[in-house]
């Protein structure tokens, strides 16, 4: 299994190998994600993962006392359970609580504390309850904007609303847990 990105360097050198991408498989050989070669080497050296396939042509990574081949794919030694998560897209239906959490309870127009949400394209004009059309909003800004678009009200969005990225958050939690396990010596099978 090879995942190749257009950003991967064609010819590996001492200066650019660290930025190449390495596929990470779960212990059950299911693809989880891609990481930088630097992160993959840390996982290998910590005993958290093992190399499944080395990069061709052979590219050695050397330290004072060790030499390993730059991997193309690594496999975690311990199974990482990932709960089934529904893919959330910008046009997926959103909730008031979800929008407030995504925007950290900050108004998308003035950055003050927000307790409600605003439809960027008003509902009266067919604006949907989607992640890309809802933004956290304080009461004064919501009153000023009323039943108009931000442009009509002379207001500017401070950020473009998007669907939240739960997978990225979950992935960071997994890597953090694995790093803690490695430090305690639990990285080996």
C-alpha positions in Angstrom: 0.0 0.0 0.0 1.6 3.3 -1.1 0.2 6.7 -0.5 2.2 9.2 -2.5 1.6 13.0 -2.3 2.6 15.6 -4.9 4.6 17.3 -2.1 6.8 14.3 -1.5 10.3 15.0 -2.7 11.4 12.9 -5.7 15.0 12.5 -4.8 15.7 12.0 -1.1 18.6 13.9 0.4 20.0 14.5 3.9 18.1 17.8 3.9 14.6 16.7 2.8 14.0 13.1 4.0 12.5 14.3 7.2 9.5 15.8 5.4 8.5 12.7 3.4 5.3 11.0 4.4 5.0 7.6 5.9 1.8 5.5 6.1 0.8 4.4 9.5 -1.2 1.1 9.8 -3.0 -0.1 12.9 -1.9 -3.4 14.4 -4.6 -5.0 12.3 -3.0 -3.6 9.1 -5.8 -1.0 8.6 -4.5 2.3 7.3 -4.8 5.0 10.0 -3.0 8.1 8.6 0.2 9.5 7.3 3.0 11.1 9.4 6.3 12.7 8.6 9.3 10.5 8.4 10.7 12.2 11.5 7.6 11.1 13.5 7.8 7.6 12.0 11.4 7.2 13.1 10.4 8.3 16.7 7.7 5.7 16.7 10.1 3.0 15.5 12.8 3.9 18.0 10.3 4.0 20.9 9.2 0.5 20.0 5.6 1.7 19.4 5.7 0.7 15.7 7.6 -1.6 13.3 8.6 -1.1 9.7 6.4 -3.0 7.2 7.9 -1.7 4.0 11.1 0.3 3.5 11.3 3.2 1.0 12.8 2.3 -2.4 15.5 3.1 -3.3 17.0 2.3 0.1 17.7 5.4 2.1 19.6 4.9 5.4 19.0 7.0 8.5 22.1 7.0 10.7 22.9 8.0 14.2 26.1 7.4 16.1 25.2 3.8 17.0 22.4 2.8 14.7 21.3 2.7 11.1 17.8 2.0 9.9 16.1 2.2 6.5 13.7 5.0 5.9 10.3 3.3 6.0 7.5 3.6 3.4 4.9 2.1 5.8 4.9 1.4 9.5 2.6 -0.7 11.7 1.6 0.1 15.3 2.5 -2.8 17.6 -0.6 -2.2 19.7 -4.1 -1.9 18.3 -5.6 1.5 18.5 -9.4 1.5 18.7 -11.1 4.3 16.8 -14.8 4.8 17.4 -16.9 5.0 14.3 -17.3 8.7 13.6 -19.8 10.2 11.2 -18.1 12.3 8.5 -19.1 15.9 9.1 -19.0 18.2 6.2 -19.5 22.0 5.8 -23.0 21.3 4.4 -24.0 18.9 7.2 -26.7 19.9 9.6 -25.3 21.7 12.7 -26.7 22.3 16.2 -26.6 25.4 18.4 -24.4 23.7 20.9 -22.0 22.4 18.2 -21.6 25.8 16.6 -20.9 27.5 19.9 -18.4 24.8 20.8 -16.7 25.0 17.4 -16.4 28.8 17.7 -15.3 28.7 21.4 -18.4 30.8 22.3 -16.9 33.8 20.4 -19.0 36.1 18.1 -18.0 35.7 14.5 -18.5 39.4 13.9 -16.9 41.1 17.0 -15.2 38.2 18.9 -17.2 39.0 22.1 -18.8 36.3 24.2 -21.6 34.6 22.2 -24.6 32.8 23.6 -26.5 32.2 20.3 -25.9 31.6 16.6 -26.6 33.5 13.5 -27.6 32.3 10.0 -25.1 34.0 7.6 -27.7 33.7 4.8 -30.9 34.3 6.8 -33.4 31.5 7.2 -36.1 33.8 5.6 -34.0 33.6 2.4 -33.6 29.9 2.5 -30.4 29.8 4.7 -29.9 26.2 5.9 -28.9 25.1 9.4 -25.4 23.9 8.2 -21.9 24.3 9.6 -21.0 26.7 6.8 -24.1 28.9 7.3 -24.1 29.2 11.1 -21.7 31.2 13.2 -21.6 32.0 16.9 -23.0 35.5 17.5 -23.5 37.9 20.5 -27.0 39.4 21.0 -26.0 43.0 19.9 -24.5 41.8 16.6 -27.4 39.5 16.0 -29.8 42.4 16.5 -27.8 44.7 14.2 -27.6 42.1 11.4 -31.2 41.1 11.8 -32.7 39.6 8.6 -29.9 40.7 6.3 -26.7 39.2 4.9 -23.4 40.4 6.5 -22.7 42.5 3.4 -26.1 44.2 3.5 -25.6 44.9 7.3 -22.1 46.3 6.7 -20.6 43.5 8.9 -17.6 41.4 8.3 -17.0 37.8 9.3 -13.8 37.3 11.3 -13.5 33.7 10.0 -15.1 31.5 7.5 -17.3 28.9 9.3 -16.4 25.3 8.6 -17.4 21.8 9.9 -15.4 20.9 13.0 -12.5 18.4 12.5 -13.0 15.8 15.2 -10.6 13.3 13.5 -7.6 15.7 13.9 -8.4 16.2 17.6 -8.8 12.4 18.1 -5.5 11.8 16.2 -3.6 14.2 18.5 -5.0 12.4 21.6 -3.9 9.0 20.2 -0.3 10.3 19.5 -0.1 11.9 23.0 -1.3 8.7 24.7 1.2 6.6 22.7 4.0 9.0 23.7 3.1 8.6 27.3 3.0 4.8 27.0 6.4 4.8 25.3 7.9 6.8 28.1 6.6 4.4 30.7 8.0 1.4 28.7 4.6 0.1 27.6 5.4 0.6 23.9 6.6 -3.0 23.4 4.2 -5.8 22.7 
